[in-house]
Amino acid sequence: MRTAYSVETVRNAERELMARLPEGALMQRAAAGLAAACADLLGRVYGSRVVLLVGSGDNGGDALYAGARLARRGAGVTAVLLAPDRAHAAGLAALRRAGGWVAGAGQGVPLVEGADLVVDGIVGIGGKGGLRPDAVPLAAAAERSRGAVVAVDLPSGVDADTGEVHGDAVRADLTVTFGTHKPGLLIDPAREHAGSVRLVDIGLELPAEPELEALQHADAARALPVPGAESDKYRRGVVGIAAGSARYPGAAVLAVSGALRGGAGAVRYVGPAGDAVIARFPETLVSDGGPKHAGRVQAWVVGPGAGDDAVTVAEVLAAEVPVLIDADGLRLADAETVRGRRAPTLMTPHAGEAAALLGVERAEVEGGRLSAVRELARRYGATVLLKGSTTLVADSAGGPVRVNPTGTGWLATAGSGDVLSGLCGSLLAAGLSAVDAASVGAYLHGLAGRLAADGAPVGAHDVADTIPEAWRNVLG
């Protein structure tokens, strides 16, 4: 499990460690890791041109010490000081002893544009808001530069705790972060600025519970339901799908396609798209009597393509089994009913639907995804999977928010969310908790999207068809 911790937690851990180490030892650990990452990126250090963008904080010190190490290996290193009177004195002295040069911010743009490598040490993890005006031209020059850009701990101008970006920010090709990931490195829009992320262990002792968690293959594999020798289709779980309408029969078909590949033993369908479902998936148990008369299920999925069928949504919410609410169901579900449910509820909105539920503009959700998913989970007393470029899963009981690391922009296609709903609903029926069903479902769905697309456009049905391959890939 990849984890991320808040700035406050990291700062406390750094203070505790520094109290046990010789003065400056922790910064030297960070600088050594940063210099090694820069050297790997350059390939050939000797003769390369390196420009350090140095602010007044410890990140600037890390950059200066790393620059000194590169200079001793034959790189031409210049530090551009944005606050000359507040630059890290010992780091600056080390750079000069190693043969590095120093320049003011006014000289920085041409130096940056001609560099092989630019190191962003402008602002540390405690920075708030976008870049200050004097740093903006340097960040723009770094983006234009043919050289690679390496951020120290976090790209300057992004919020470490929330992933929000208010104003201009550095765009890095590589971020070298120390001790632990910071939430902003895993959540868009800040994640887009980070590039690849390399974690350097500096010996921090961190609490057991992080702010964020990101599943890896082994975590997903442990959660996947595997039938035993005595399993039958009913013991493996039955998922009910209440979806589709005369106008949107495809939503039902796609939700069923995800559900059939999600680990449950059987899929029951209720709704007006029964003929379309049975024609595509004859193994589906189709009923026309509504959710109350569909037969026993271990979980329900309601809402994809439902139109204005509030009666069906209400019937499903009255069931005493886990329920996943998606799409039209989010609009039709009564908030008090959702909050009053005793069985688990999983809501799966995209940013527009989340904005409507919260009564804010879509841009506010997209710019503050972490706060939005936490607020939705709190307000509805449910587990919430917020879909998007960074898919997040939050539980109303608190605890770490899960961040999905898989996926591709090609998943932004009609019907993809219907497949995800069916998949997560099937995992619920197979016995996974709402948090695990959401995060494992998103993980498989994202991986299936990558495998199906392979760099080219795909349809939602292609994603569903590739879920078994993603499943095998996870199990390894």
C-alpha positions, -999 to +999 in steps of 0.1 A: +000+000+000+014+034-010+006+060+017+007+097+021+008+119+052-001+155+059+024+183+062+018+186+100+025+148+104+056+150+083+069+181+102+064+164+135+082+133+123+111+154+110+115+172+143+116+140+163+142+125+139+164+157+139+165+157+177+183+123+175+207+132+146+237+154+142+228+189+130+222+189+092+223+151+089+186+149+078+191+175+050+222+156+038+201+124+035+176+142+014+202+159-007+220+127-014+188+111-026+179+141-047+214+142-063+212+105-071+178+110-088+191+140-108+222+120-119+200+091-130+179+115-150+208+132-166+226+099-175+259+117-180+266+142-152+300+155-163+297+185-185+259+189-180+244+222-172+222+223-141+202+253-128+189+253-092+159+275-085+164+283-048+139+298-024+143+307+012+132+274+028+147+240+035+138+229+000+163+255-013+189+240+011+182+205-003+187+218-038+220+236-029+235+206-013+224+183-041+238+208-066+272+207-047+272+169-052+265+172-089+292+200-092+318+177-076+310+151-104+317+177-131+284+193-138+282+231-143+258+241-116+243+276-112+219+285-083+194+312-091+185+328-058+150+342-054+157+355-019+195+360-017+195+373+018+175+343+030+191+315+011+203+285+031+238+297+041+255+263+047+241+249+014+252+280-005+287+277+009+288+240+000+278+248-036+305+275-039+332+252-025+322+226-051+327+251-079+291+261-084+280+296-094+253+319-081+230+343-100+201+365-092+165+359-102+168+386-130+194+364-147+175+332-143+153+330-174+181+325-200+200+302-177+169+280-172+161+279-209+197+266-217+199+240-189+200+203-192+183+200-158+163+224-137+159+217-100+128+234-084+136+243-048+115+274-047+089+266-021+086+237+004+057+216+015+044+243+037+038+267+008+002+280+002-012+295-029+004+297-063+039+309-071+050+344-061+053+369-091+091+368-092+090+330-095+065+328-123+089+337-152+113+311-140+086+284-139+075+293-174+111+292-186+115+257-171+084+245-189+098+258-222+132+245-216+145+214-234+159+202-200+142+180-175+126+196-144+130+180-110+109+192-081+123+190-046+097+172-024+067+188-042+063+211-072+064+247-061+029+263-061+008+233-054-009+225-020+008+195-003-022+186+018-051+189-007-037+186-042-052+220-050-035+245-073-043+282-068-024+301-095+008+294-113+029+263-103+059+244-115+054+215-138+080+188-131+091+158-151+102+141-118+094+149-082+118+136-056+099+134-023+113+126+011+102+103+038+066+097+025+043+108-003+024+139+003-014+140-006-008+165-033+014+141-052-014+116-056-044+139-062-052+160-093-048+188-102-015+188-083-006+153-094-005+165-130+023+189-120+044+162-103+054+140-132+069+107-121+075+105-083+105+090-066+104+084-029+136+088-009+136+071+026+152+094+051+142+074+082+110+091+093+088+073+119+052+079+109+019+070+125+001+038+115-028+056+099-020+079+069-041+106+053-043+087+020-038+052+007-032+039-028-037+003-035-010-017-053-014-051-071-007-071-039-034-051-020-060-057-047-051-093-050-056-100-013-091-085-015-104-102-047-130-129-040-118-164-050-144-193-050-136-224-030-142-260-038-177-259-021-188-226-037-219-224-058-234-194-076-255-184-046-227-187-020-205-166-042-231-138-040-259-125-062-259-089-073-291-071-084-290-045-111-318-020-113-309+002-142-318+013-177-349+028-193-366+028-226-344+057-235-311+043-221-312+005-224-275+004-230-268+016-194-284-016-181-264-038-205-231-022-195-238-023-158-247-060-162-215-065-182-194-051-153-213-071-127-208-104-145-171-099-143-169-088-107-168-120-087-204-126-078-220-159-087-251-145-104-266-113-116-303-105-113-317-077-135-349-057-131-360-029-153-374-021-188-342-032-206-347-069-199-348-079-236-316-060-244-299-075-214-309-111-221-300-108-257-264-098-248-260-118-216-283-148-215-269-159-182-285-130-165-316-137-143-341-112-156-373-102-137-400-077-146-416-075-111-394-048-096-367-050-069-391-063-043-400-094-063-366-101-080-355-127-055-327-128-030-296-106-036-266-098-015-262-063-030-280-039-053-268-014-080-293+013-088-294+043-111-275+039-143-298+051-171-328+051-148-342+083-161-369+095-136-378+061-120-378+073-084-400+044-073-373+018-082-346+038-065-368+040-033-375+003-034-338-005-036-328+018-008-354+001+014-335-032+010-314-044+040-284-052+019-255-031+006-266-007-022-245+012-048-261+044-061-250+058-094-259+082-121-297+091-121-300+073-088-279+099-071-304+126-082-335+105-073-323+092-039-338+109-009-309+121+013-326+114+046-333+078+034-297+073+024-285+086+058-309+064+076-299+031+060-284+005+083-267-015+055-237-001+037-243+025+010-218+033-018-223+064-039-203+068-072-207+103-085-185+121-111-176+157-105-207+172-120-230+149-099-210+156-068-213+193-074-251+190-077-252+170-044-231+195-026-248+226-042-215+240-056-200+246-090-183+217-108-150+236-109-150+237-071-152+199-069-125+194-096-102+219-079-107+204-044-114+168-049-102+156-015-125+180+005-154+172-018-153+135-014-149+138+024-178+162+027-201+140+006-192+109+027-199+129+059-231+145+046-247+113+034-233+088+059-221+067+030-189+055+013-183+078-017-163+070-048-156+102-066-148+094-102-124+115-123-088+119-133-080+110-097-107+086-084-110+089-046-129+067-021-139+081+013-159+065+041-182+083+064-165+068+094-133+086+085-099+069+081-076+072+051-090+083+018-082+058-009-067+071-041-069+050-073-035+048-091-047+030-122-066+044-151-062+063-184-078+093-200-093+069-226-118+058-198-135+091-203-161+076-226-198+070-224-209+040-204-175+035-187-191+045-153-219+020-158-194-008-161-176+004-130-209+004-111-217-031-120-182-043-112-182-026-077-217-039-070-206-074-078-177-071-054-201-059-027-223-089-033-192-112-030-187-099+005-162-070+002-168-039+024-180-008+007-145+008+009-128-023-005-154-029-032-151+007-044-113+009-043-106-026-057-133-020-084-118+012-094-083-004-095-095-032-118-116-009-139-086+015-144-063-013-152-088-028-177-090+006-193-053+008-197-050-027-211-080-023-235-069+011-248-032+004-252-029+040-264-060+041-286-097+049-282-119+022-267-156+018-258-171+009-225-178-026-237-141-030-245-133-021-209-158-047-195-144-074-218-109-067-205-117-069-168-108-107-167-074-099-181-069-071-155-080-096-128-054-121-139-028-094-141-034-084-105-032-120-093+000-123-112 
